[in-house]
Amino acid sequence: MAKTSSPATELEVGGRSVRISNPDRVYFPDSGLTKLDLAHYYVQVGDGIVNALRERPCMLHRFPDGTTGERVHQKRLPRGAPDWMETVRVTFPRYNRTADELCVTELAQVIWCVQMSTVEFHPWNSRRGHVEQPDEWRIDLDPGEECDFATVRRVCSVAQEVLHELGAVGWPKTTGSNGIHVYVRIEPEHGFADVRRAALAFAREVERRTDEATTVWWRKDRDPRRLFLDFNQNARDHTIAAAYSIRATPEATVSAPLRWEEVPDCDPRDFTVRTMPARYAELGDLHAGIDDAVFDLTPLLEWAERDEAEGAEVPEEPDEG
């Protein structure tokens, strides 16, 4: 995409002034959305995006030439950051590396990242006070190549049924692409390996209740008509798009929090940079109460022990970093 140049502008965000250079640069050619449009979007859903990212190590998906250009997966905070940007140092022992990743505590930090061509925000499921102990269990409903969104909605309803039986409160959202995520807040008292085991045990229970879902590990062995219950999104250093994050789709969809009653009829294409601000103004942050609904993973870890005693395997965790 050809770069354009336009005079810089300043946005006042939470008492800070954030400079937006080339505000008219188009990032989404199909809709004409510019860098300034993206910054205004994040301001309009400000409390929601900050709540989703707060104090979590965060990978940035940057698009210096717009969303039709190269995607840069940025673990480290970009150079030139003002002194009010915050980070958390994470380690990758297998590779003897560290990275100082973005750690959002206020909205101006999000907007500065937009200035640095960030479109998507992908946080960890742990926070800087306990980086090695997740406080968020993530259920990722990932459709196969021949699996339609109606199937995603049906499997999500099965997952809701199992959550209800466990006494867990799930917080659903569209992925902004073809799937649905459901988040459950947990106490930060288990490591990534145990949270992943618990997620796998839950996924196997959903799989038992519907032939439209699978936990088959290798893609080549999966039925493409089925939905993959991707428990591996709970592995260390695995990140997925935050609630309210823009996605680099032609339609500029966003990852939209949902009410459970919306799941059976929702369409991810309805939630875009242009439509989400009005929804947010009407409904507020639908994930605002997530920190008040903490679930004890013990029952799921007991399910995991039962499954493993019966011969179920836990696939090896992927490499980090």
ABEGO torsion letter per residue (X at the ends): XBBBBBBBBBBBBGGBBBBBBGAABBABAAAGBBAAAAAAAAAAAAAAAAAAABGBBBBBBBBAAEAABBBBBBABBBBGBBAABBBBBBBBAAAGBBBBBBBBABAAAAAAAAAAGBABBBBBABBAABAABBABBBBBBBBBAABBAAAAAAAAAAAAAAAAAAGBBBBBBBAGBABBBBBBBBBBABBAAAAAAAAAAAAAAAAAABAABBABABAAABBAABBBBBAAAABBGBBBBBBGBBBBBAAGBBBBBBBAAAAAABBAAABBAAAAAAAAAAAEBAAAAAAABBBBAAAAAAAAAAAAAAGBBBBBBBBBX
